[in-house]
Amino acid sequence: MFTVYAHRGASEYAPENTMSSFFGGLKMGANGIETDVRKTKDGVLVLFHDDTLERVVGKEGGVGDYTYDQLMQMRVKNDKTGTEDIIVSFEDFLKYFGFRDIMFAIEIKEKGIEKDILALLEKYGMRQKTVITSFEFDCIKTVKELDASYTVGYLVSDFDDEKLNRVKAIGAEQLCPQAKNVTVEKVKLWHDMGYNVRAWGVTNVRLMKNAYDCGVDGMTVNFPDLLVSYLVSKQ
């Protein structure tokens, strides 16, 4: 089944990585959610993408410079729609969404939090419907070392022989290339090698349509409503 991952939720329309964004994505028909995990100064896992708070919160510093209680006083903003929401803890996210019959792409944004992430995923029974991804190869390597039964994916711009050898060596299951670099030939090759393929960086409808038509198994998209509509049109 093709997986429509709401990228940080329906982040085109709502503050990214917030409850309103996640619920919005599911309402639009997404059958997956993608989100990012970092750790606060006092050790709480929260959902936040950037290295700094500036872009979406308007504050200096990063998640690790503040306690969870301090972050709860801040607001995540969507400049396009003018809407606001609060930063979400990873555990609260799992409480509200983990029981649902959807897929999850959990991106590790910093090294050293892999064990804590796995502990919460185990607590909420997430093993069978989660792929753990990162641009940091060592993060997914660590996940496999901690628990090889978890599915992992490597986020890169594109895959060459060196990167393919790296993912093969750790038993990774998913390849995550940037949408602009996806072709029919590459996807067929990767499928023949036994990998699931999920595109990222789907910044516009043209890239979205091309990635789907190239045969990827899923993609992260800020506008899940448009992807769902395209899937319906292809049936």
Residue pairs with C-beta under 8 A, 6 or more apart in sequence:
1 31
2 212
2 217
2 218
2 231
3 31
3 32
3 103
3 198
3 217
3 218
3 219
4 29
4 30
4 31
4 32
4 218
4 219
4 221
4 224
4 227
4 228
4 231
5 30
5 32
5 33
5 34
5 103
5 105
5 198
5 218
5 219
5 220
5 221
5 224
6 21
6 22
6 24
6 25
6 26
6 28
6 30
6 32
6 33
6 34
6 220
6 221
6 224
7 34
7 200
7 202
7 220
7 221
7 222
8 16
8 17
8 21
8 34
8 35
8 36
8 49
8 222
9 16
9 17
9 18
9 20
9 21
9 22
9 23
9 24
9 25
9 33
9 35
10 21
10 22
10 24
10 25
10 27
10 28
10 30
10 222
10 223
10 224
10 225
11 17
11 21
11 78
11 222
12 80
12 222
12 223
13 21
13 24
13 78
13 80
13 81
13 83
13 223
14 20
14 21
14 24
14 78
14 81
14 83
14 85
15 21
15 56
15 75
15 76
15 77
15 78
15 83
15 84
15 85
16 49
16 56
16 76
16 78
17 35
17 36
17 47
17 48
17 49
17 76
17 87
17 88
18 47
18 76
18 85
18 86
18 87
18 88
19 85
19 86
19 88
19 93
19 96
20 83
20 85
21 85
22 33
22 35
22 93
22 96
22 97
25 33
25 224
26 33
26 100
26 102
28 224
28 225
28 228
29 224
29 225
29 228
30 102
30 224
30 228
31 102
31 103
32 102
32 103
32 104
32 105
32 218
33 97
33 102
33 103
33 104
33 105
34 104
34 105
34 106
34 107
34 220
35 47
35 93
35 104
35 105
35 106
35 107
36 47
36 48
36 49
36 107
36 109
37 45
37 46
37 47
37 90
37 106
37 107
37 108
37 109
37 113
37 117
38 45
38 46
38 47
38 48
38 62
38 63
38 64
38 109
38 110
38 113
39 45
39 46
39 63
39 64
39 110
39 112
39 113
39 116
40 46
40 63
40 64
40 66
40 67
40 68
40 71
41 64
41 65
41 66
41 67
41 70
42 67
42 68
43 116
44 67
44 68
44 89
45 89
45 90
45 91
45 113
45 116
45 117
45 120
46 63
46 68
46 71
46 87
46 88
46 89
46 90
47 87
47 88
47 89
47 90
47 93
48 63
48 87
48 109
49 56
49 109
50 56
50 62
51 62
52 60
52 61
52 62
53 59
53 60
53 61
53 62
53 63
53 66
53 74
54 60
56 76
56 77
56 78
57 74
57 75
57 76
57 77
57 87
58 77
59 74
63 71
64 110
68 89
71 87
72 86
72 87
74 86
74 87
75 84
75 85
75 86
76 84
76 85
76 86
76 87
77 83
77 84
78 84
90 117
90 120
91 120
91 123
94 120
94 121
94 123
94 124
94 126
95 124
97 104
98 104
98 124
98 125
98 126
99 124
101 129
102 129
103 129
103 130
103 131
103 218
104 126
104 129
104 130
104 131
105 130
105 131
105 133
105 153
105 198
105 220
106 117
106 121
106 130
106 131
106 132
106 133
107 132
107 133
107 134
107 155
108 114
108 117
108 132
108 133
108 134
108 136
108 139
108 140
108 143
109 134
110 136
111 136
111 138
111 139
111 142
114 139
114 142
114 143
114 146
115 146
117 132
117 143
118 143
118 146
118 147
118 150
121 127
121 130
121 150
127 149
127 150
130 150
130 151
131 151
131 152
131 153
131 173
131 174
131 196
131 198
132 140
132 143
132 150
132 151
132 152
132 153
133 140
133 152
133 153
133 154
133 155
133 174
133 176
134 140
134 154
134 155
135 155
135 156
137 154
137 166
140 152
140 153
140 154
140 170
140 172
141 170
143 150
143 152
144 150
144 152
144 170
144 171
144 172
148 171
151 173
151 174
152 170
152 172
152 173
152 174
153 172
153 173
153 174
153 175
153 176
153 196
153 198
154 163
154 166
154 167
154 172
154 174
154 175
154 176
155 176
155 200
156 163
156 176
156 177
156 178
157 177
157 178
157 181
158 177
158 178
158 181
159 175
159 177
159 186
159 190
164 193
167 175
167 195
172 195
173 195
173 196
174 195
174 196
174 197
174 198
175 190
175 195
175 196
175 197
175 198
176 197
176 198
176 199
176 200
177 186
177 197
177 199
177 200
178 199
178 200
178 201
179 199
179 200
179 201
179 202
179 203
179 207
179 208
179 210
179 211
179 219
180 201
180 207
182 197
182 199
182 210
182 211
182 214
182 216
183 214
184 213
184 214
184 215
186 214
187 197
187 214
187 215
187 216
188 215
190 197
191 197
191 215
196 217
196 218
197 215
197 216
197 217
197 218
198 216
198 217
198 218
198 219
198 220
199 211
199 216
199 218
199 219
199 220
200 219
200 220
201 207
202 208
202 211
202 219
202 220
202 221
202 222
202 227
203 222
205 223
205 226
205 230
208 219
208 221
208 226
208 227
208 230
209 230
211 219
212 219
212 227
212 230
212 231
212 234
219 227
221 227
